[in-house]
Amino acid sequence: WLGFENTNIEDIPNALIFRTTCYDEEGVHYSTEDQLVYIAFPQDGFNSPFSGGNGTSSNPYIITHVNQLDKIRDYKRRFFKLGCDLDLSNYQDQNWLALGDNEEPFNGLFDGNNRTIRNLSINAANENYQGLFGCIKNGSVKNIKITLSSNGIIGNNYCGILAGYCSNARVFQCYTEGNIKANNYIGGLIGYTTNYTSVRKSLSNFTINSDTKETTIGGLIGYGEDSTLTDCHTNVSITASGQNSSIGGIIAQGERTKIQNCYSTGLIQTGRLGNSYAGGIAGYLNGGEIKGCIALNSRICSQNQGRIAGKITNANIIRCYAWEFIRDINNRNLSEGGFGGGEFTKKGRNGESISKSSFYGSKTRNKFWTVNKKIGFNL
């Protein structure tokens, strides 16, 4: 790459600057001012650590090896594209080091290119921000499937299979599968979202059994504020035995968050003691709305339980439905409408009854949950 004096050096990846003064053969300075020459080359020498590309939006770095995936941490502001499936079984004793943290987050773009990353495993019980990405701020991830090894993810707070924490991030068409053991802010996809993060057309097949006293666990998102979740699906098995827990099939707890055209299946239950919330879509939502969502869960059990949400304040539930035979904490059919822990909006009932057969054969489902079958979205 070659530039001139008006070149913006920040636009050249890993650039170094050399200032030269030009003289003729007799050593006489013939230029009235110094000339600037910019020479840019990869930090690791002239051989790029990636399989192609230069890290720009039009020519992203191509990743075809686990070591190259790991190298993202040194190029957090660049553009990446996965060139093949990757298996992390042999990565550093199966203990993945998350890409980015709260101080140095990933803020580039990662395109999984409809590929799969298999056997992700993390053992960091005392560490926050755990996932394939630890923290994403002002970045994007799309078109990727991530499956955990049998060891799953062990972390502290802010843990998700894709990312532990996202701020002003864009997540599109991502699939995750596996189990997590952590303390708080836990999601099958992302642990915590904020600052207008959007998640679209994504799916999680997620399992967790938590004995933490107070926790938030969501099938897709643990805790979300000022976020939007659209056209997503989860299949969950979430058990939280702590006394003060919030759990939900899509999101555990939300502040000023909108959930639209999402549905959840599987088991959701908390302990009988304390002040806990559980819902097929959301455990507790303060501000925002749940619209066009469906809960097809087998059980939703908590002190404050609802087909769609365990509790809402300053929020609306609009045109939402639920399987007619969801079982509650007393092993009875969970009725529609009302909340065990709070007021009820008049703009939509808390899960009007619907049969599974009518849902799975409906045009509504086919319209809202059109997914990319290449990365395993079998809805």
C-alpha positions in Angstrom: 0.0 0.0 0.0 1.3 3.5 -0.8 -0.1 6.8 0.3 0.7 10.5 0.4 0.7 13.3 2.9 -3.1 13.7 3.1 -3.6 10.0 3.8 -5.5 9.2 6.9 -3.1 6.7 8.6 -5.9 5.2 10.7 -7.5 3.9 7.5 -4.5 1.7 6.7 -4.4 -1.5 8.8 -1.3 -1.8 11.0 0.5 1.0 9.2 3.9 2.3 10.0 5.1 5.8 9.0 8.4 6.6 7.5 9.4 10.2 6.9 12.0 10.7 4.2 13.9 13.8 3.0 15.1 13.6 -0.6 18.6 14.5 -1.9 20.2 14.2 -5.3 23.4 12.2 -6.1 25.6 14.9 -4.8 23.8 15.1 -1.5 22.0 18.3 -2.2 18.6 18.6 -0.9 16.3 19.1 -3.9 12.9 19.1 -2.2 11.5 22.3 -0.6 9.8 20.2 2.1 10.0 16.7 3.3 8.0 14.0 1.6 5.9 11.5 3.5 5.8 7.9 2.5 3.4 5.5 4.2 4.2 1.8 4.1 1.7 -0.5 5.7 2.2 -4.2 6.4 0.9 -6.8 8.8 2.3 -6.8 12.4 3.5 -10.3 11.9 5.6 -9.4 8.9 4.7 -9.4 5.2 3.0 -12.8 5.6 -0.5 -12.1 6.9 -1.7 -14.3 9.9 -4.9 -14.9 8.0 -5.7 -16.9 4.9 -6.6 -13.9 2.8 -8.1 -10.4 2.8 -6.9 -7.2 4.3 -9.5 -6.7 7.1 -11.6 -4.1 5.3 -15.4 -4.3 4.7 -14.8 -5.1 1.0 -12.0 -7.6 1.6 -12.3 -9.1 5.1 -9.7 -11.3 6.7 -10.4 -15.0 5.8 -10.2 -17.5 8.7 -9.6 -21.1 8.0 -7.7 -22.3 11.1 -8.3 -22.2 14.9 -5.1 -20.1 15.4 -6.5 -17.5 13.0 -9.8 -17.4 15.0 -7.7 -16.8 18.1 -5.8 -14.0 16.3 -8.9 -11.9 16.1 -8.1 -10.5 19.5 -5.2 -8.6 18.0 -7.3 -7.1 15.2 -10.5 -6.2 17.1 -11.6 -3.4 14.8 -11.3 -5.3 11.5 -13.7 -7.3 9.3 -13.6 -11.1 9.3 -15.1 -14.0 7.4 -15.1 -17.7 8.3 -13.8 -19.8 5.4 -14.6 -23.2 6.8 -15.9 -25.1 9.8 -13.7 -25.0 12.9 -13.2 -27.5 15.7 -11.9 -26.2 19.0 -11.3 -29.6 20.6 -7.6 -29.2 20.7 -7.4 -25.5 21.6 -5.3 -24.9 24.7 -6.6 -27.9 26.7 -10.2 -27.0 25.6 -10.2 -23.7 27.4 -11.1 -21.0 25.0 -10.0 -17.4 25.9 -12.9 -15.1 25.0 -12.3 -12.5 22.3 -12.5 -9.1 23.8 -13.4 -7.9 27.3 -15.0 -4.8 28.8 -11.8 -2.7 28.5 -10.8 -3.9 25.0 -14.0 -5.1 23.3 -14.5 -6.5 19.8 -15.9 -3.8 17.6 -15.4 -5.2 14.1 -17.6 -7.4 12.0 -17.5 -11.2 12.1 -19.3 -13.0 9.3 -19.6 -16.8 10.0 -20.4 -17.4 6.4 -23.0 -20.1 7.4 -20.2 -22.1 8.9 -20.0 -23.9 12.3 -17.6 -23.5 15.2 -17.7 -26.8 17.2 -16.6 -27.9 20.7 -16.2 -24.5 22.3 -15.3 -24.9 25.9 -14.5 -22.4 28.7 -13.4 -23.0 32.3 -13.1 -19.6 34.0 -15.3 -19.8 37.1 -14.1 -16.5 38.6 -14.0 -14.5 35.3 -16.7 -12.3 33.8 -17.5 -11.8 30.1 -17.3 -15.3 28.8 -18.4 -16.7 25.4 -16.9 -17.0 22.0 -16.7 -13.2 22.3 -16.4 -11.8 25.8 -17.6 -8.3 25.0 -18.8 -6.7 21.8 -19.3 -2.9 21.5 -20.3 -1.2 18.3 -19.7 -4.5 16.4 -21.6 -7.1 14.5 -21.8 -10.9 14.3 -23.8 -12.8 11.7 -24.4 -16.2 10.0 -22.7 -18.5 12.6 -23.5 -21.7 14.4 -21.6 -22.4 17.7 -21.9 -25.6 19.6 -20.3 -26.2 23.0 -18.3 -29.3 24.0 -19.8 -31.5 26.8 -17.8 -29.4 29.3 -19.8 -26.3 28.2 -19.0 -22.8 29.6 -18.1 -22.2 33.2 -17.9 -18.6 34.2 -18.9 -15.9 36.7 -21.2 -13.1 35.4 -22.0 -12.0 31.9 -21.9 -15.3 30.1 -23.4 -16.4 26.8 -22.4 -18.9 24.1 -22.0 -16.2 21.5 -21.0 -13.3 23.8 -21.1 -12.4 27.4 -21.9 -8.7 26.8 -23.1 -6.6 23.9 -23.5 -2.8 23.6 -24.8 -1.2 20.5 -24.2 -4.5 18.7 -25.9 -6.2 15.7 -26.5 -9.9 15.9 -28.1 -11.6 12.9 -28.9 -15.3 12.2 -26.8 -16.9 14.9 -27.4 -20.4 16.3 -26.0 -21.6 19.6 -26.2 -24.9 21.4 -24.9 -26.1 24.8 -24.9 -25.7 28.6 -23.5 -23.0 30.9 -22.7 -22.9 34.5 -22.4 -19.3 35.9 -23.7 -17.0 38.5 -25.6 -14.0 36.9 -26.5 -12.4 33.6 -26.6 -15.7 31.6 -28.1 -16.2 28.2 -28.1 -19.1 25.7 -26.9 -16.5 23.1 -25.8 -13.4 25.0 -25.6 -12.7 28.7 -26.3 -9.0 28.7 -27.4 -6.6 26.0 -27.6 -2.8 26.2 -27.4 0.5 24.2 -29.8 -0.4 21.3 -28.4 -3.8 20.6 -30.5 -5.8 18.1 -30.8 -9.5 17.8 -32.6 -10.9 14.7 -33.4 -14.4 13.4 -31.3 -16.2 16.0 -31.8 -19.4 17.8 -30.5 -21.1 21.0 -30.8 -24.7 22.2 -29.8 -24.1 25.8 -29.5 -26.0 29.1 -28.7 -24.7 32.6 -29.2 -25.9 36.1 -28.4 -23.0 38.6 -28.2 -23.0 42.4 -27.1 -19.4 42.6 -29.2 -17.5 45.2 -30.1 -14.6 42.9 -29.7 -14.9 39.1 -31.1 -13.9 35.7 -31.1 -16.6 33.0 -32.7 -16.3 29.6 -32.9 -18.8 26.8 -31.6 -16.2 24.4 -30.7 -13.1 26.5 -30.1 -12.9 30.3 -30.6 -9.2 30.9 -31.5 -6.7 28.2 -31.9 -2.9 28.3 -32.8 -0.7 25.4 -32.6 -3.7 23.1 -34.7 -5.4 20.4 -35.2 -9.1 19.8 -37.0 -10.1 16.6 -37.9 -13.4 14.9 -36.0 -15.6 17.4 -36.6 -19.0 18.8 -35.3 -21.0 21.8 -35.5 -24.6 23.0 -34.6 -24.5 26.7 -34.2 -26.4 29.9 -33.7 -23.8 32.6 -33.8 -24.6 36.3 -32.9 -22.0 38.9 -33.3 -23.1 42.5 -32.3 -19.7 44.0 -34.8 -17.7 46.0 -34.6 -14.5 43.9 -34.3 -15.4 40.3 -35.7 -14.2 37.0 -35.9 -16.6 34.1 -37.5 -16.5 30.7 -37.7 -18.6 27.5 -36.4 -15.6 25.4 -35.2 -13.1 28.0 -34.9 -13.2 31.8 -35.2 -9.6 32.6 -35.7 -6.5 30.3 -35.7 -2.8 30.7 -37.3 -0.7 27.8 -36.8 -3.7 25.5 -39.0 -4.9 22.6 -39.5 -8.6 21.9 -41.4 -9.4 18.7 -42.3 -12.5 16.7 -40.3 -14.9 19.0 -41.3 -18.2 20.5 -39.9 -20.6 23.0 -40.2 -24.3 23.9 -39.0 -26.4 26.8 -38.8 -26.3 30.6 -38.6 -23.1 32.7 -38.7 -23.3 36.5 -37.5 -21.6 39.7 -37.7 -22.5 43.3 -40.8 -21.9 45.5 -39.1 -19.6 48.0 -38.3 -15.9 47.6 -39.4 -13.4 45.0 -38.8 -15.1 41.6 -40.3 -14.6 38.1 -40.7 -17.0 35.2 -42.4 -16.6 31.8 -42.4 -18.4 28.5 -41.0 -15.3 26.8 -39.8 -13.0 29.6 -39.4 -13.4 33.3 -39.8 -9.7 34.1 -40.2 -6.8 31.7 -40.1 -3.2 32.9 -40.8 -0.9 29.9 -41.1 -2.0 26.3 -43.4 -4.6 24.8 -43.9 -8.3 23.9 -45.7 -8.6 20.6 -46.7 -11.5 18.4 -44.9 -14.1 20.5 -45.8 -17.6 21.4 -44.9 -19.8 24.4 -45.0 -23.5 23.7 -43.2 -24.5 26.9 -44.0 -27.8 28.7 -43.6 -26.2 32.2 -43.4 -22.7 33.6 -42.9 -22.8 37.3 -42.3 -20.0 39.8 -43.8 -17.9 42.6 -44.6 -15.3 40.0 -45.4 -17.2 36.7 -47.1 -16.4 33.5 -47.5 -18.0 30.1 -45.8 -15.1 28.4 -44.3 -13.1 31.3 -43.9 -13.6 35.0 -44.4 -9.9 35.6 -44.6 -6.6 33.6 -44.5 -3.0 34.6 -45.0 -0.1 32.2 -45.0 -2.6 29.3 -47.5 -4.2 26.9 -48.3 -7.7 25.8 -49.9 -7.6 22.3 -51.3 -10.5 20.3 -49.4 -13.2 22.2 -50.3 -16.9 22.5 -49.4 -20.0 24.5 -49.8 -23.7 24.5 -53.0 -24.6 26.3 -51.4 -27.3 28.4 -48.4 -25.6 30.0 -48.0 -26.9 33.6 -47.4 -24.5 36.5 -45.6 -24.8 39.8 -48.5 -26.8 41.3 -48.5 -29.1 38.3 -51.8 -27.6 37.0 -52.5 -26.1 33.6 -51.2 -22.5 33.7 -54.1 -20.2 32.9 -54.0 -17.3 30.5 -54.1 -13.7 31.7 -53.0 -12.1 34.9 -49.7 -12.1 36.7 -48.7 -13.6 40.0 -46.5 -10.6 40.7 -48.0 -7.5 39.2 -50.4 -5.6 37.0 -51.8 -6.8 33.7 -52.0 -4.8 30.5 -55.3 -4.5 28.8 -53.6 -4.4 25.4 -53.1 -8.1 25.2 -53.7 -11.2 27.2 -50.9 -13.1 28.8 -50.9 -16.0 26.4 -54.2 -16.8 24.8 -54.5 -20.5 24.3 -53.3 -22.1 21.1 -52.7 -25.8 20.2 -49.2 -26.9 19.1 -50.7 -28.4 15.9 -52.3 -25.2 14.9 -49.1 -23.3 15.4 -46.7 -25.7 13.7 -49.0 -25.9 10.7 -49.8 -22.2 10.5 -48.9 -19.6 7.9 -48.0 -17.3 10.7 -45.1 -19.4 11.7 -43.9 -19.8 8.2 -44.0 -16.1 7.7 -42.2 -15.0 10.8 -39.7 -17.7 11.4 -38.0 -18.0 8.0 -34.5 -19.2 8.8 -31.2 -20.2 7.2 -31.2 -24.0 7.1 -27.5 -24.1 6.2 -26.6 -23.5 9.8 -29.1 -25.8 11.4 -32.2 -23.8 12.1 -34.8 -26.6 12.3 -37.8 -24.9 13.7 
